[in-house]
Amino acid sequence: MNRQTEAAAETNDPAAAHTRKRRASRAPDLLQFEDPETDLSSLRWVDGPGILVFWVLAVVVFLQFFTRYVLNDSLAWTEEVARYLLILVCFLGSITATRRGSHITLEFLMRMVPPAAAKGLTVLSQTITLGFFGAMTWIGIELTQKTRQKMISLPIPKAWIYTICVIALGIMAFYSAIWLWRRLRQTPEEVVRSLDAHLPID
């Protein structure tokens, strides 16, 4: 009975029938994992700090390896600095993932439900994401204001590290708000098409 009802609905709504057939035809591709080609044209100025910190981290780690295993006289500050640089890479790199909408999501669930439900789940997900980043930004500000400690190996205040993390969280909240606004304006069919295309980068 349900199949007959769905068939009748698709007859009255050709767009829904086309969407269902397209999603069904793409279903086998969901289990195929292929590495996309690197496209640097999608980078923006906001991605620069993450890339810069990543290369600084690579240099510090190499310096630590070289001084420890080649010179047998490791620099004491490299281990602590590398640890904090890794934290910054995670936060700054998450800005790029949030801007492009490429954070890990359970897209297969949204493909198994009707387009209207898929849009509802997507909007709910974006709302929760925005709330999380907003709350973490507020908590980070309070933590930064209370931090008076410095790094052990270098006279650098830890509050500087926390400040960068807070700024990154604020930017992620900003991009999450943009994505939420986009999802609210999209029709259910447009949301499904964006999921099938693995989300646009801009």
C-alpha angles and dihedrals in degrees: 000000000000092000091051090051092049091048091052091048091051090050090056093042112044091178091060091048091050091049092050093049092047092050091047092050090053095047096095090053092061091077094051116093116197127169109238120227116266110260113189092180089081092063119109134192090263089064092058100084092053092051092046094050090047092058092044087053090051091052093048093049091048090049090051092050093046096048094044103044102025104033095026088221110097120201107244097216098054096077096052094041091049090052094054093042089055089054090051092049089055094051097040092044090052088062089065092046091050093046091052094041090236101131114128112278136168094248094160090069091055090050091055095058132064117279093255091054090045090056091048092052091046093051090047091050092050091047092053090046092051091048091049095051091044093051092046090051091054093046090047092054091053092047092049092052091052097046115100100156127111132213114276098231099035133034093245118129114239087220088074090060092046091049091057090049091051092050089050091051091050091052090048090052089051093053091044089057090051091051091048090052091049092050092049091053095046122091117238090255091052090051090052092048091051090052091049089052089051090248126298118267095226 
